[in-house]
């Protein structure tokens, strides 16, 4: 399950580089401690992900420790995603106090007993966040797009592949994890020495932590996932208000920008509806965004069916849209070209094919 990390340290490397910038003498100094957890060989990625989500929420509880409390503890915004990465940010005016606080965080990760009440609160938080993300909300119509997008990707990735496992984790799966199961998982990882810490060389030395050799590539868990062959797939996302969806795999470069003309027409990453034109009157509305799903970048376009449109006409126009010249232009940005293009249609479309 491991490959060499050719992208460096991912989120941790970027954040730690930012944290090493000097602060003025009048400002509180900031230190970011990167934490990486190697994969537990006794678990599936599905179960590992659930445990990691709860551990991520628990990290903020370290602020209650007496030697961490003097510092401001928070989680940094993650720029990149590497499976098993965590990070905490600490702020204080005194560099010596920052080191003391960081030692407290390290002790919390490696040795501190986790109280069941804290576990239950962290589990409830992560379950609530997952439920909010994956449950429809009339006040937030974009949530329907995200729900349909997840359903589409679950149809695209082959079952049991790493990303199919991660996308399958929902609020119910998180809520079913018991305190005993989590405690056993955490203790196994501690005893096996699977936690490592990352930061600037001077910081690691001050914390008496090993300094990784920059010439040695660090192993990471591979999330490379086989997909179904490109083309038309069936997905039943109409109950969430999305009748069809066009998805295009864009690779792994999150800085990639698609064609400007297509971006304007499809209103990518904006709140405006896409401007499809009169020839697509069976499509009530379309929206577009590019998003990073665990390192895989996707261009997605959820489509709503006009109430007066028949399925046969709607399906025809969806397929026609998938061959639109602007979609073809976007496909040129995919490392897989047309082999990265998927059209997700309702079962009624397949029935009338």
C-alpha positions as CSV (number, residue, x, y, z in Angstrom):
1,X,0.0,0.0,0.0
2,X,3.0,2.3,0.1
3,X,4.8,4.2,-2.6
4,X,7.6,6.7,-2.5
5,X,6.4,10.2,-2.0
6,X,7.6,12.0,-5.0
7,X,5.7,15.2,-4.0
8,X,7.8,15.8,-0.9
9,X,5.9,16.2,2.4
10,X,2.6,17.4,0.9
11,X,0.6,19.6,3.3
12,X,3.1,19.3,6.1
13,X,6.0,20.4,3.9
14,X,4.2,23.4,2.7
15,X,2.9,24.5,6.1
16,X,6.2,24.0,7.8
17,X,8.0,26.1,5.2
18,X,5.4,28.9,5.9
19,X,5.9,28.4,9.7
20,X,9.6,28.9,9.5
21,X,9.2,32.5,8.3
22,X,10.5,35.0,10.9
23,X,8.1,37.0,12.9
24,X,8.6,40.5,14.2
25,X,9.6,40.9,17.8
26,X,6.2,42.5,18.6
27,X,4.2,39.6,17.2
28,X,3.5,36.2,18.7
29,X,5.6,33.6,17.0
30,X,4.0,30.6,15.2
31,X,5.2,27.1,15.0
32,X,3.6,24.3,13.1
33,X,4.2,20.7,14.1
34,X,3.6,18.2,11.4
35,X,2.4,14.7,12.5
36,X,2.4,11.7,10.2
37,X,0.8,8.4,10.9
38,X,1.9,5.4,8.9
39,X,-0.8,3.0,7.7
40,X,-2.0,0.3,10.1
41,X,-1.5,-3.0,8.2
42,X,-4.2,-4.7,10.3
43,X,-6.9,-2.3,9.1
44,X,-8.5,-1.4,5.8
45,X,-8.2,2.2,4.5
46,X,-11.9,2.5,5.3
47,X,-11.4,1.8,9.0
48,X,-8.1,3.7,9.1
49,X,-9.8,6.8,7.8
50,X,-12.5,6.7,10.4
51,X,-10.0,6.4,13.2
52,X,-7.9,9.2,11.7
53,X,-10.8,11.5,11.5
54,X,-11.6,11.2,15.2
55,X,-7.9,11.5,16.1
56,X,-7.7,14.7,14.1
57,X,-10.6,16.1,16.1
58,X,-9.0,15.0,19.4
59,X,-5.8,16.8,18.8
60,X,-7.3,20.1,19.9
61,X,-7.9,18.6,23.3
62,X,-4.2,18.9,23.9
63,X,-4.8,22.6,24.7
64,X,-6.2,21.5,28.1
65,X,-2.8,20.1,29.2
66,X,-1.1,22.4,31.7
67,X,2.1,22.7,29.6
68,X,0.1,23.3,26.4
69,X,-2.5,25.7,27.8
70,X,-0.2,28.9,27.7
71,X,0.0,28.6,23.9
72,X,-2.8,29.2,21.3
73,X,-3.4,25.8,19.7
74,X,-5.3,25.4,16.4
75,X,-5.2,23.3,13.3
76,X,-3.8,24.9,10.1
77,X,-5.7,25.1,6.9
78,X,-4.6,22.1,4.8
79,X,-3.3,23.1,1.3
80,X,-2.6,19.5,0.1
81,X,-3.7,16.1,1.1
82,X,-1.5,13.2,2.0
83,X,-3.2,10.3,3.8
84,X,-2.1,10.1,7.4
85,X,-1.0,13.7,7.7
86,X,-2.0,15.9,10.7
87,X,-0.7,19.3,11.8
88,X,-1.2,21.7,14.7
89,X,-0.3,25.3,15.0
90,X,0.9,26.9,18.2
91,X,1.4,30.6,18.9
92,X,3.1,32.4,21.8
93,X,5.4,35.4,22.3
94,X,8.1,33.2,23.9
95,X,10.1,30.7,21.8
96,X,10.9,28.8,24.9
97,X,7.3,28.5,25.8
98,X,6.5,27.3,22.3
99,X,8.9,24.5,22.7
100,X,7.4,23.5,26.0
101,X,3.9,23.6,24.5
102,X,5.1,21.5,21.5
103,X,6.5,18.9,23.9
104,X,3.1,18.7,25.5
105,X,1.4,18.1,22.2
106,X,3.9,15.3,21.4
107,X,3.2,13.7,24.8
108,X,-0.5,13.9,24.1
109,X,-0.1,12.1,20.8
110,X,2.3,9.4,22.0
111,X,1.4,8.8,25.6
112,X,-1.6,10.7,27.0
113,X,-4.7,8.6,27.9
114,X,-7.7,9.6,25.9
115,X,-10.8,10.1,28.0
116,X,-13.9,8.4,26.8
117,X,-15.9,11.6,27.1
118,X,-13.4,13.3,24.8
119,X,-13.6,10.4,22.3
120,X,-17.4,10.6,22.3
121,X,-17.3,14.4,21.7
122,X,-14.8,14.0,18.8
123,X,-16.8,11.2,17.3
124,X,-20.0,13.2,17.5
125,X,-18.3,16.2,15.9
126,X,-16.9,14.2,12.9
127,X,-20.2,12.4,12.5
128,X,-22.1,15.7,12.5
129,X,-19.7,17.2,9.9
130,X,-20.1,14.2,7.7
131,X,-23.8,14.3,8.0
132,X,-24.0,18.0,7.2
133,X,-21.7,17.5,4.2
134,X,-23.7,14.6,2.8
135,X,-27.3,15.5,3.7
136,X,-29.5,17.8,1.7
137,X,-30.3,21.3,2.9
138,X,-33.0,23.4,1.2
139,X,-31.1,26.6,2.2
140,X,-27.9,25.3,0.6
141,X,-28.6,24.0,-2.9
142,X,-24.9,23.5,-3.6
143,X,-25.0,20.6,-1.1
144,X,-27.1,18.6,-3.5
145,X,-24.2,19.0,-6.0
146,X,-21.8,17.6,-3.5
147,X,-24.0,14.7,-2.6
148,X,-24.5,13.8,-6.3
149,X,-20.8,14.2,-6.9
150,X,-20.0,11.7,-4.2
151,X,-22.5,9.3,-5.6
152,X,-21.0,9.7,-9.1
153,X,-17.4,9.1,-7.9
154,X,-18.6,6.0,-6.0
155,X,-19.9,4.7,-9.4
156,X,-16.6,5.7,-11.1
157,X,-14.1,4.2,-8.7
158,X,-14.0,0.4,-8.6
159,X,-15.3,-1.1,-5.5
160,X,-12.7,-1.8,-2.7
161,X,-10.2,0.6,-4.3
162,X,-8.6,3.1,-1.9
163,X,-10.7,6.1,-2.9
164,X,-13.9,4.0,-3.1
165,X,-13.3,3.1,0.5
166,X,-12.6,6.6,1.6
167,X,-15.7,8.0,-0.2
168,X,-17.8,5.3,1.4
169,X,-17.2,6.6,4.9
170,X,-20.3,8.4,6.1
171,X,-21.8,9.7,9.4
172,X,-23.2,6.3,10.3
173,X,-19.8,4.6,9.8
174,X,-18.1,7.2,12.1
175,X,-20.8,6.9,14.7
176,X,-20.4,3.1,14.9
177,X,-16.8,3.2,16.0
178,X,-16.5,2.3,19.7
179,X,-14.2,3.8,22.3
180,X,-12.5,0.4,22.8
181,X,-11.8,0.0,19.1
182,X,-10.3,3.4,18.9
183,X,-8.2,3.0,22.0
184,X,-6.8,-0.3,20.7
185,X,-6.0,1.3,17.3
186,X,-4.2,4.2,19.0
187,X,-2.2,2.0,21.3
188,X,-1.1,-0.3,18.5
189,X,0.1,2.7,16.5
190,X,1.9,4.1,19.5
191,X,3.7,0.8,20.3
192,X,4.6,0.2,16.7
193,X,6.2,3.7,16.4
194,X,4.0,4.7,13.5
195,X,3.8,8.4,14.5
196,X,6.5,10.6,13.2
197,X,6.9,14.4,13.6
198,X,8.0,17.0,11.0
199,X,9.2,20.5,11.2
200,X,12.2,22.8,10.5
201,X,15.5,21.2,11.5
202,X,16.1,23.6,14.4
203,X,12.7,23.0,15.8
204,X,13.0,19.2,15.7
205,X,16.4,19.4,17.3
206,X,15.0,21.6,20.1
207,X,12.3,19.0,20.7
208,X,14.9,16.1,20.7
209,X,13.1,14.6,17.6
210,X,14.9,12.9,14.8
211,X,15.6,15.1,11.7
212,X,14.6,13.3,8.5
213,X,17.2,13.1,5.8
214,X,15.9,15.3,3.0
215,X,17.6,13.0,0.5
216,X,15.5,10.0,1.6
217,X,12.1,9.9,0.1
218,X,9.4,9.2,2.7
219,X,7.0,6.4,2.1
220,X,3.3,7.3,1.9
221,X,0.1,5.3,1.5
222,X,-0.9,5.1,-2.1
223,X,-4.5,6.1,-2.9
224,X,-4.1,5.3,-6.6
225,X,-7.5,3.8,-7.5
226,X,-8.6,2.0,-10.7
227,X,-11.7,3.5,-12.3
228,X,-14.5,2.1,-14.4
229,X,-14.0,2.5,-18.2
230,X,-14.8,6.0,-19.4
231,X,-18.2,6.6,-20.9
232,X,-21.8,6.4,-19.8
233,X,-22.6,5.1,-16.3
234,X,-25.9,4.9,-14.4
235,X,-26.4,6.7,-11.1
236,X,-29.6,7.2,-9.2
237,X,-29.0,10.8,-7.9
238,X,-32.4,12.2,-8.9
239,X,-33.7,11.8,-5.3
240,X,-31.2,14.6,-4.3
241,X,-32.3,16.8,-7.2
242,X,-29.5,16.0,-9.6
243,X,-30.6,14.0,-12.6
244,X,-27.2,13.6,-14.3
245,X,-23.6,14.6,-13.9
246,X,-20.6,15.0,-16.2
247,X,-17.2,14.3,-14.5
248,X,-13.7,14.7,-15.9
249,X,-10.5,13.5,-14.2
250,X,-7.9,16.3,-14.2
251,X,-5.0,14.5,-12.5
252,X,-3.3,15.4,-9.3
253,X,-2.1,19.0,-9.8
254,X,-4.4,21.3,-7.8
255,X,-2.8,24.4,-9.3
256,X,-4.2,23.3,-12.7
257,X,-6.5,25.9,-14.4
258,X,-8.9,24.8,-17.1
259,X,-9.6,26.8,-20.3
260,X,-10.8,30.3,-19.4
261,X,-13.6,30.3,-22.0
262,X,-15.0,27.0,-20.7
263,X,-14.6,28.3,-17.1
264,X,-16.7,31.4,-17.9
265,X,-19.4,29.6,-19.8
266,X,-19.8,26.9,-17.2
267,X,-19.3,29.4,-14.3
268,X,-16.8,27.1,-12.7
269,X,-16.4,27.5,-8.9
270,X,-18.9,30.3,-8.9
271,X,-22.5,30.6,-7.6
272,X,-23.9,31.5,-11.0
273,X,-25.5,28.8,-13.2
274,X,-23.7,27.7,-16.3
275,X,-24.7,29.2,-19.7
276,X,-25.4,26.1,-21.8
277,X,-27.5,27.8,-24.6
278,X,-30.9,27.2,-26.1
279,X,-30.1,23.8,-27.6
280,X,-30.0,22.4,-24.1
281,X,-33.5,23.4,-22.9
282,X,-34.2,19.9,-21.4
283,X,-31.5,20.7,-18.8
284,X,-33.0,23.0,-16.2
285,X,-29.7,24.1,-14.8
286,X,-26.1,23.2,-14.6
287,X,-23.2,24.1,-12.3
288,X,-19.5,23.4,-12.4
289,X,-16.6,23.2,-10.1
290,X,-13.1,21.7,-9.8
291,X,-12.4,19.9,-6.6
292,X,-9.7,17.8,-4.9
293,X,-11.0,14.5,-3.7
294,X,-8.2,13.0,-1.6
295,X,-5.6,14.1,-4.1
296,X,-7.6,13.3,-7.3
297,X,-8.7,16.5,-9.0
298,X,-12.1,16.4,-10.8
299,X,-14.1,18.7,-13.0
300,X,-17.8,18.0,-12.3
301,X,-21.0,19.4,-13.7
302,X,-24.2,18.4,-12.0
303,X,-27.3,18.7,-14.2
304,X,-31.0,19.2,-13.3
305,X,-33.7,18.0,-15.6
306,X,-36.5,20.4,-16.7
307,X,-39.8,19.2,-15.4
308,X,-41.4,19.3,-18.8
309,X,-38.6,17.4,-20.5
310,X,-38.9,13.7,-21.3
311,X,-36.1,11.4,-20.2
312,X,-35.3,10.5,-23.8
313,X,-34.8,14.2,-24.7
314,X,-32.9,14.9,-21.5
315,X,-30.6,12.0,-22.0
316,X,-30.0,13.0,-25.6
317,X,-29.0,16.5,-24.6
318,X,-26.8,15.3,-21.7
319,X,-24.9,13.1,-24.1
320,X,-24.7,16.0,-26.6
321,X,-23.4,18.3,-23.9
322,X,-20.7,15.7,-23.0
323,X,-19.5,16.1,-26.6
324,X,-19.7,19.9,-26.6
325,X,-16.6,21.6,-27.9
326,X,-16.0,23.4,-24.5
327,X,-16.1,20.1,-22.7
328,X,-13.7,18.7,-25.2
329,X,-11.4,21.6,-24.5
330,X,-11.5,20.9,-20.8
331,X,-10.7,17.3,-21.6
332,X,-7.4,18.3,-23.1
333,X,-6.4,19.3,-19.6
334,X,-6.9,15.7,-18.4
335,X,-3.8,13.5,-18.4
336,X,-6.2,10.7,-19.6
337,X,-7.9,12.9,-22.3
338,X,-11.3,11.4,-23.2
339,X,-10.6,8.3,-21.1
340,X,-11.1,10.5,-18.1
341,X,-14.6,11.7,-19.1
342,X,-17.7,10.1,-17.5
343,X,-21.3,10.8,-18.1
344,X,-23.5,9.8,-15.1
345,X,-27.2,9.4,-16.1
346,X,-30.3,8.2,-14.3
347,X,-31.4,4.6,-14.7
348,X,-34.4,5.9,-16.8
349,X,-31.9,7.1,-19.4
350,X,-30.4,3.6,-19.7
351,X,-33.8,2.1,-19.9
352,X,-34.8,4.3,-22.8
353,X,-31.4,4.0,-24.6
